[in-house]
């Protein structure tokens, strides 16, 4: 049986992207068609004839021009002139394991920052319970910022690294997952690989896990990850280089971030020409290598990177935060080196690529300000001659100084298509060209009304960017880059056909659940939820709250406490949704119910249980009735549904069961979905 497809969708409105580093493409009043595989198949000016168009007119126009019948969704932004579609961001360098330390770096520089803050937090993620909390929060946060693709560093721990891959898959974020390798004596005893051989074998274990959950790497790709040269022995670097050649997998690591780090590498590898040369001689400079920072490269090193076609992840926020330096991105671009942007959490204080793009612009302007201009007077200029004068002007004039500055277009290009090129996704994500995946975010700005107040369109918080009605599209985009934040990212879309199941973010199929429950049970369904909260199984029915408090206690699992549904309240929903749990970890047998339908969505696994009898979800309700105590456990039978919006689902279920719609405004905010 062929796998199910996504529903075809027509997106209309204004589409903004950067097809080239210097070009901001504004497709105002356009339409993009996305097929059942999540691929952009058509784009054209819209609405037809330039007039307001109803749904029937749109169906006719789409059918005549693109051959679609009426079986498609139509999605369009609100806020006339205030919203637009933009490609999903690509984060080429982020340490998910360091997420709890965001904003904590004191006055440290790189090497003491690692020992003071980084190594202890990474070591703590040997606990899967903590790793689940950290990684779920990190991935949720990056998605809320519009990041649809990220290249993650995990830790040396295989199990928790594999968990990060699972969470990215569950949440629908395209991700590169790296198990961090570090084996020499400069690493702390508590966070060191046993040997070079064991480090390679553990890396292979993570690769095998990712191959098992996503065999084609459609969404999740393993990436070989030596931490950086100071953490790795020569045998380990050679082993990872050989593995990269054998597997044809990408590589990520750090290069020339800090001058003290460079001096340390020189002492470790005195026979090598440079820091870059160490990687090169160990087979780690390839066209699929992404090198973070590259702040202090020599001309020879830049030429080596260009020759090897290796890529650079520019991390301006962390470079400034821990005083590493100012990366001369213009030199890298002029040398023909591909560059993307990285947040470098937690050296970087923000997991937002929009912030990274903003800081990339600011760093380039700082470099321009530090450039020494030619201040000779006009009367002295003649002694240089015409040719010499031109040479001097090219190197020292105001125009050369201004060239160091990155434009709005360039910064947003690095945040999208530039990052896609670095990760080998060119032509797949980062833009709105036909044939690319629909990875996008819906951006909307605030507007100042006629009275001088903010008009946020009814969302409650329109964000920090105000429009006054006279801005061009280019100026709106510039305001967003320099003033915007995640409040302006209203929705994040990622569509891909994966492992036979269609996943789309954000999900809408909770409406199907609402209708089914109302049809089957007349608004009073006999369903419960099962999930795991803080390592405890939670079972809930409309009239009963069953909370076994200890996995080791058989009696505790069966203990029930009667509580009315309404008394559980919003706090319980928020707690329930904090801990994502794979199906195999749910202790179903001891919950003493039969499982019928599994809803896999972005914050965890929630199970719908029918207390009436065994039947697939969606069939007519049988007359037999039962209870958790009377039902036997004959094994799970599930129907996988396209559900990804956990908060909307929780709200719907609460409303159906109690007849009252709760105020979940705070609970459903993506910014507040962390534990």
N, C-alpha and C positions, 0 to 999 in steps of 0.2 A: 504494500500500500504506500503511495507517495506521501511524503510528509505534508502537513497542513501549511497553508500559505497565510501570510498576513492579508488583511483586507486592503484592497487598493485604495489609495488616498490622494485627493487633490488638495494641495496647499496653495493658498493664494495670499497676495499682499505684496510687500516690498522685501526683496531678497538682497542682502548686502554681503559681499565677500571680497576677497583679495586674490584674484587669479594670478597676479604677478606681484612682486615685491613693491612695485611703485604704482599699482593700479587698484583703485577702489571701485568695484563694480556695483552699481546701484540699479537693480531691476525693479523699478517702481510699477505697481499694478501688473504683476505677472502671476503666472500659474506654473506650478511644478507638479508633475504626475509621478507618484511613487508606486511601483508595482508590488505584487505579493511577495517578492523577495527582498523588499526594502531598498530597491534600486531606483534611482531617478531615471525615468524613461522619456519624458518630454518636458519642455518648458517653452512658454510663449507668453506674449502680452495678454493681459487680462484686466478688466472684464471685456467680453466681446463687444466691439463697437464703442467702448469707452463709457458705457452707461451702466447704471445700477442694474444688477442681474439677479433674478430669483433662481431658486434651486432648479426648477424645471428647465429654465433657459440654459443653466450651466450644464445640466445633463445632456441636453441636445447638442450644445456646442462641443462638449468633450466627446460625445459619440461621433459627431461628424468629423472632427479633426483628428482624434486619437483612437477611434474605434472602440471606446469603452461604452458599456451599457450603464444603467443606473446603479449598478452594484458597487458603489464606492462611497467613501466618506469625504466630506468637504470640511477642511479646517482653515480658518482664517483668523488673524489677530484682531483684537479689539483696539480701541484707542486710535481714532482716526489721525494718521500722520505721526503717531507717537511710538508705534511698534514696528518691528521688522524681524525677519528671519536671519540668523547668522550661523555659520558652520560651528559645530561643536568644537570646543578647545582641545588641543593636544598637549598634554604635560609630558615632556620627554625626560623628566628626572624628578622623582619624588620618593622619599623614604616613608612608606606607610607605617613602619615600625616606630618612627619618631613622632608620630602625630600628637601624642599627649604632651610633648614638650614644645609645641608651637608657641612662640613668643618668649621662650626662656633661653637666653644665651649670655646674659650679663655683659661683662666686658671682655669675655674670652675671645681668643682666636682659635683657628681650626684644631690644632692638636690637643690643647687643654680642654677645648669644648667637647671633643670626643670622649675624653676620659671623665670629665665632670658630669656631663649630661647624657650623652648618646649611648655609650656602652652599657650603663646600668639599665636604661629603659629597654634597650634591645634584649638584654639578658632576661628581663622579666617576662618576655613573650614566649618563653618556653612553656608557660601556662596557656593551654588552649582557651580556658575561660577568659583570661585577660586578652589574649590575642583576638578572640572573637569580638570583644567589646571595642578594642582599638581599631581593628581593621574595618569593622562595620561602620563605625563612626567616620573613619577617614574616607572610605569610598562614598558614603552618603554625602559627606560634605563636598567632596570634589564634584560629584554629580550636581549638587545644588548650585555650584559655581559655573555650570555649563561645560564641564570637562567630560567628554564622551570617550576619550582615549587617554590612558596614562601608562607610563613605564615605571613600575614599582620596584623598589628595593624592599625586601622583607628582612629576615635575619638568617643566621646559620641554622636555625631549627627547621628541620624538614617538615614536621607535622604542621607547625603554624604557618610556614610558607605555603604549603598546600592548601591550608584553610583560606589564606588570602585569595588564592586562585578560585576556590569554591565561591567565596563571597562576591568576587567580581562577576563571576558567571551568573550567580543568583540575581544580582542587581542589574545585569545587562550592560556593564561597562566594558568596553574593549580594553584589554590590559596586557601588558608584558610583565611577567612575574619572575623576579630574580631571587634565588637563594644565595645569600651573601657568603662569599668564600674569604677566609682570613685565617692563616695558619702559623704565622711566625711569632717570635717571642715578644714583639712589640705590642701584641694584643693581650688583654687581660686573660688570666688563666680561665676565668669563668665564661669567656666568650671567644674560644679559639678552637679551630678544627684540630682533630686529633693528629692528622697527618695530611700531606698533599693528596695521597691516594683516597683517603676517606672523604675529603672535601669534594673530590671529583665524583665519587660514588654517591654522595648525598645529593649533589647537583643532578646526577642522572636519575635519582629517585624522584625528585620534583618534576623533572622532564617527563618521566613515565606517568606520574599522576596527572599532569596536564594533558598528556596524550590520551589518557583514559576518559577524562571528562569532556574534552574538546578535540577529537582526533584530527580534525582538519585545521585546527588553530584559527577557526573562523572568528572567534572572539578572544580567546586566551592563548597567549604565546609564551613559552618559556624563554628566558633570556639569560645568557651566561654572565655571571656577575662577580668578578674579582673586586673586592672592596676598593682598593687602590694599591699601588705598588708598595707603600710602606707597610701594609698589612699582609703581604703575600711573599712567600719564598719563591725562588726561581723555579723549583720543581712544580709548585702549584700553578704558577703562571704558564709554564709549558704544558702542563696537563690540561688546563682550561683552553689554551690555544688549540691543542690537538682535538679536544672535544668539540670546539666550535667548527673546526674544519670538517670533522666527521659528521656532525649533525646539521651543518649549514644553518645554525641558529644565530640570532643576533647576540651582540655583546654590549654590556654597559659597564662603565667604570668612571673614575675621576681622573683628571689630569691638570696639573699645574694650577691648582687652586690658590695656593699660599706659598710665599717665598720660603718659609721655614720647612714646609713640606718638600719643596724642590731641593733644598739643601740636604734634607734627610735622604732623599732618593739618591742624590749624588754620593753620599757616604755608603749607602747600601750597595750600589752598583757602579763603582768607580770606573769600570772598564767601558761603560756605555757613554755614548755621545750626549745623550739628553734623557730626560724623563720619557718623552715620546719614543725614543729609541729603545727603551726597556720593553715597552709594550710591543714594538715592532719585531724585535728579535725573538719574542715568545709567541708570535703568531696571533697577536690580539689587535692589530690594526688592520681592519678589513672594511669593505664598503658597508657592512652591517654593524659597525661599531659606533656607539654613541658615547662621546666623551664629555662629561660634565665639567663646566667652568672654563678651563683653557684661558685663564686670565693673563698668564705670564709666559706665553709661548714666544720662542725666538723665531726669526724668519725661517731658519732651517727646519724647525719643527712644523711651522705652518705649511711649508712646501712638502714635507713628508706626509702630513695629513691629507693634503690635496692629492698627492700621488696615490695614496692608499684609498682615497675616496671615503675616508672616515668622516663622521658627522660630529657636530658640537652642540651641546645643550647649554645655552646661555642662562645663567641663574642669577640675575641682577640683585634680587632681594637678599639672598643669602650672602652673596659676595660683599654686599654692603654691611649686612647685619653682623657678620663675624670678621669684618675688616680685612677681607682677603684681597680686595683690589677692584679696579674698574676694567672690565673686559672690553678691549677695542673691537667691537663687533664689526665696525665698518671695514677694518683691515681683513678680518676673516671673510667677509662677503666679497671684498675686492679681490681676494686671493682665490675665489671660486669654491670656498668651503661652505657646505650646507649647514645652516644654523636653525635650531628650534629653541623653544623656551621651556625652562623647568622651574617649578616652584621651590624645589630642594627643601621641602619640609624635612626637619625642623630648623635647619640652618636658616631657611627662609621662614618668615613669621606668618605667611599666609599661604593657604592651599589654593588660592585663586590665580589662574593664569591671566585673568584681566589685570590683577595687581602686578604680576610679573611683566606684562606688556607695558604697563604704565611706567614701572621702574626701569625697564629697558630704555624707554625714551628719556627718562631723567638721567640715567647714567651716561647716555650718549651726549646729553647736553652738558653734563659736568666735564666730560672729556673735551668737549669743544671749548668750554670756558678755560680749561687748563692749557690749551694749545697756545703757543707763543706765536704772535703775529709778527710779520715784517713791518717794523715801525720806521724804516728809513724815510727821509724826506725826499720830495720829488727831485730836488737839485742833485742829490747823490745818486739817483737812479740811473742816470746816463752812463756812469762808469762801468756798469755791468754789461752793457750791450743788449741788443734786442733779445737774442736767444736766452742769455743768462737771466734777463729780467723775467721772461716767460716762465723759466724753470722755478725761479724764486716765487713768483705769483702762484704757481700751481701748488707749492708746498706750504706757503706761509700766508697767503691772502685770506681775507675774510671768507671768500667762497670755499676755500679748502677747509677752513675752520667750521663753516656751516655743514660741510659734507660729513663731518663726524656725527652729526645729529641724525637719529633715526626718525623718519616721518611716522605719522599715524598709520599710514598704509603699510609701511614696513613692519611696524610692531605687531599689527594684527595679522600680517602674513606669517611672521614667525610663530604666532600663537596658534595658527591653523595649518595652512598648507606647508609652511616651513617645517613644522613639527612632524607632519605626516611624511614628508620626504625623509626626515631623519630616521623614522621608524619603519621605512620600507612600505609605507601605505600610500605613496603617491598615486593619484588617479583613483583612489578608493574613498578617502575621506579628506576633509579640509576645504571643500568647496561645493558648489551647486551645479557642476557640469553634468550633462547627461551621461549616465553610466556609473556615477558615483553612488555610494551608499547615502541614505538619508540620515545623516548624523547632524543634528541641528539644535539650536536653542532659539526660543522666542524671547526677544528683548523688547522691553517696553519702558519708556521714560515717563516722568511726571510732566504735568503742564500747569502753568500759572493761569488761573481763571481771570475773568474780567474784574474781579474785586481784589486781585493781588494775592489770592490764596492758592493753595495747591489743589489741583484736580487729579486725584489718583485713580479715577475710573471706578471707584467703589471697592478697590482691593484692600483698602485699609492702610497701605503704606506703599506709595508710589516710588520710594527710593530717593536718593539724594540728588538726582539730576532733574533740573527744571528746564522746560522749554517755554520760550516766550512768543513763539509763533513766527519769528522772522528767520529762523535758522534753516540753512540748506541741509540736504541729507548728509553731506560731508561734515558739516558742523555738528549735526546731531550725533554722528558717530564719534567725532572727536570729544564731545562732551561725555559720552558714555565711557570712552577709554580713560579719560583723566578724572572723572568724577563718579563713575558708576560702581555698583557692587552687586551682590547676589540678589538683592531685592529687585533689580531690573531684569533678572533672568526668570521669566514667568513660568516657562516650561522647558523641559529638556527631552528631546526625542532621539531615540536610537532604535533602528529597525534592522533586524538581521534574522535569517533563517538558520537555526542552530540545532543540530542533533535531533532533527525531526519535530521540534517544537517551536512554534512561533512566539517570539517575545518582542514586546514593544514597550517602550517607556516614553510617556507615562501610560499605564494600563487603563482601559475603560471597561473591561468586561465585568466589573463589579455590578454594573447595571443588569447584566444577565442574571447574576446571583439574586439581586433584589426581586426581579420579576419571577424567578423560579420559586423563591421562598413564598412570595405572595400567592402564586398560583397553587402551590402544593399545600400550604398550611394556612391560608387565609389571614396572613399577617401575624400568626402566632406559631412559628416553626418549632419543631422538636429537634433542634440542632444544638451542638456544643462545639466549643473550640478546644483543641489540645495544643499546647506549646510548652517550651521549657523556659523558665525564668530563673536566673541565678542557679542553674543546675537542678531545678525542681520542676516536676511535671505539673502542669496546670490544666484542669478539665473544668469546663463551665457549661452549664445548660441554662435555659431560661429561668428555671426556678431553683437551681442548685449550683453551688460553687464548691467544687471538689478540688482540694489542694493538698495532694500528698507531699509532705514536707521533707521526706528523707528517702532517697533511693534505696537505702539499705534496709528499710523497715517495711515488711509486707503489710503489716496492719495499718501503718500510716498511709500507705497508698490507697487503702480502701476507706479511710476515714472520710466522712462527709460532714460539712457544716452548712446548714440551711441558711441562705441569705437571699433576700429578694434581689431581682436583677438590678433594679434602679439603685440599690445601695452600693453597688460595686463602683460605679461612677467612672469619670474620665481618667482618674489616676491609674485605675486598673488597666484600662486600655493602653495607656502609655507604657506601663511596666510590661504588659504582655507583649508589646511589639518591639521591645528593645533587643531581644536575644534571638538571632536567626539560628535555627537548628536544622541540620539535614535530617531527612526522614529516618535514616538508619539509626540516628541517635535518640529518636523518640522511643521511650519505653512503653510501647503500645500494649503489650500483654498485661502489664501490671495496672494499666489504666482501666482494663476490663471493659473495653468497648470494641466494636468492630469499625474499622476505618473504611469509608467509602470514597471520599473525594479529597484530593490533596490540592491545596491552592499554594503554589510556589510564587512568592513575590518578594519585593526588594528588601524587606527587612527580616525575612525569616520564613519558616514553614509553618503554616497554620492548617489544621486538619478539620474539615467539616465532618461531623459524625451524625449519622441518622440513627436515632434510638428506636425506630419502628421495626425495621428488618433489613436484611441484606438486599441492596439493590443499587445499581449504578445511579449516579446523580442525574436528574432530568426525567426519570420515568414517573409515571403516575404514582401517587402515594397509595400504598397498600393499606388495608384495613387493620392489619395486625399491629399491636402496640407492644412496647417493651420498655426496659429501663436498663441503665448501666449494669445493675446487679444481675438481671435475668439473661442478658445477652451473652452468648459464648464468644470466644475469640477464635475465629477460624482463619485469620490472616488478612492482610490488607488488600483492598481492591480499589484502585484509584482511577480517576479521570483527570488528566492534566488540563488545566484551563489557562487561558491567557490573562492572568491577574498579576499586575505589578504594582498597583497603587494600594499599599497596605492601609493608609490612613482613610482613604475613601471607603474601602471595604469595611473597616471597623465602624465608621460612622453609619454606613448603610445597615449593618447588622444590628447595631444598637437601636437604630430607629425602628427597624422592623419588629424587634422583640419587645420594645417598651412602648411604642407608639409616640415617643417623644424624641425629637432630634436634639442631641446634646451639643453644647458649645465646645467644639473641638478646635477652635481657631488656633489656640496656642499649641495644642498637641499635634496638629497636622502640619505645622510649619516645618519645611525641610531643615531649617537652621536649628530646630530644636529636636531633631531626631536622634541625637547622640545620647549615649548612656553616660 
